């Protein structure tokens, strides 16, 4: 719809620019709960990946009884 005051519906560059602008807004909003949650989950997943793949310690092995 290309009426007065309406957006033109074009596939391609408009959706890409909207996506980039929303991604930049999402990344720079310091009080956004969703951003903080995603960052924390990503850091947790990276830590688990490092612990499982880059060390000789097996997280799933039973602990020895002393």
Secondary structure in CASP SS format (residue, H / E / C, confidence):
PFRMAT SS
TARGET T0000
AUTHOR 0000-0000-0000
METHOD secondary structure of the structure
MODEL  1
X C 1.00
X C 1.00
X C 1.00
X C 1.00
X C 1.00
X C 1.00
X C 1.00
X C 1.00
X C 1.00
X C 1.00
X C 1.00
X C 1.00
X H 1.00
X H 1.00
X H 1.00
X H 1.00
X H 1.00
X H 1.00
X H 1.00
X H 1.00
X H 1.00
X H 1.00
X H 1.00
X H 1.00
X H 1.00
X H 1.00
X H 1.00
X H 1.00
X C 1.00
X C 1.00
X C 1.00
X C 1.00
X H 1.00
X H 1.00
X H 1.00
X H 1.00
X H 1.00
X H 1.00
X H 1.00
X H 1.00
X H 1.00
X H 1.00
X H 1.00
X H 1.00
X H 1.00
X H 1.00
X H 1.00
X H 1.00
X H 1.00
X H 1.00
X H 1.00
X H 1.00
X H 1.00
X C 1.00
X C 1.00
X C 1.00
X C 1.00
X C 1.00
X C 1.00
X C 1.00
X C 1.00
X C 1.00
X C 1.00
X C 1.00
X C 1.00
X C 1.00
END
